[in-house]
Each structure stands twice: as structure tokens, then as C-alpha cells.
Amino acid sequence: MRKRGNATIEFTLVGIPLVFVLISTIEMARGMWIYHTLAYAVKEGTRYAVARGQNNSIQLAQSGSTPTTYNDVCNAVVQAGAGLLREDLTLTFHSATAADVTTTADKCSASQTWPPGDSAGVIDNQPGQTISLTGLYPFVSAISMFWPGAGKGMTFQPLICKGAGTLCLPAASQDVMQF
């Protein structure tokens, strides 16, 4: 009886699922890392904004009486989100009275203040007002290369962003203006 080659066949039968499990574990860890980094960054951006309302005399004295802008909050989010690409990060700014603003972190306005305020109808930067920040970040998994016919990636519903086949990991933070 010839038993030559059995080890090769057995390794192939065990090795293929083992490699898939290994890649799946790595991709799951990468997805969790991206999600938790995004959640932390969005929370830090919200904390940055709520601590810098129109009545915060310390912040106004340090910045030369310039109010916080969308760009300031975007920079706080990007700085806290180590490894998140600025051009891929989509942020939605929500306040009680103003319309929601959705933008990528690399295109945040440096001239518009957020939260809006200082007018008769818009008082979102006053103490006690609730503001929230939502972030979306794309996650393209390497597992999709094993899926027959997947092409560039698999389509996940309903969290599609930046083109078909890209899963977006969401994170949101809500807080009350402090100053």
C-alpha cells in the first residue's frame, strides 16, 4: 500500500479552512479597532464642541475671541482618531435648531461656527442645549476576495457609503453644552 502524499492532501484539507479562519479573525479585529477608534474620536469631537460654547471665557481668551468652527471640531475628531483617514471620514453635525450639516473631515468649513449661535433664532451654543455628532467610516474587508463574484467588495445594507460595496461603520455622540 502506498501512503505517499497523504500528508499533503490532509494539510490542504485542513489548511484552507484554517487560513480562512485566521484571515477572518484578523479582519474582525481590524473592524472592531476601526469602530472603537471612530467611536472614541466622535466622542472627543463632541466633548471639544460642548466645552467651547459662547459663554466659555477661558476658551475665548485663549483663542482671541474666535468661536469654534466646523473645522476645529473636525480637527479634534481626526486628532483623536489615530489611523482614520481624513478624506474617508464623514461627519454629520446636529444641533437643536439649525439644519444638519454632513461633510467629510477634509472639507469642514473653517469660517462657519459650530454649534451655531449668537442670533435671535439660533441658540445652539448656549449652556443646556443638546448637540450631537455622527461619524461614518468605510470598512472594506479582505474576506470579500474569497467570495465568488464579489469583485471589489461585498454589498452590505443599509450602511453603504462612498460607492457600492463599502460597509460604513457608524458612531454617534450626543452631549449638552457646558458653557
Sequence and secondary structure as in RCSB ss.txt:
>XXXX:A:sequence
MRKRGNATIEFTLVGIPLVFVLISTIEMARGMWIYHTLAYAVKEGTRYAVARGQNNSIQLAQSGSTPTTYNDVCN
AVVQAGAGLLREDLTLTFHSATAADVTTTADKCSASQTWPPGDSAGVIDNQPGQTISLTGLYPFVSAISMFWPGA
GKGMTFQPLICKGAGTLCLPAASQDVMQF
>XXXX:A:secstr
   TTHHHHHHHHHHHHHHHHHHHHHHHHHHHHHHHHHHHHHHHHHHHHHTSSTT HHHHHHTTS   BHHHHHH
HHHHHSTT  TTT EEEEEESSS  EEEEGGG  SSSBSS  SSSS  TTSTT EEEEEEEEEE  GGGGGSTT 
TT    SS B SSTT EEEEEEEEEE   
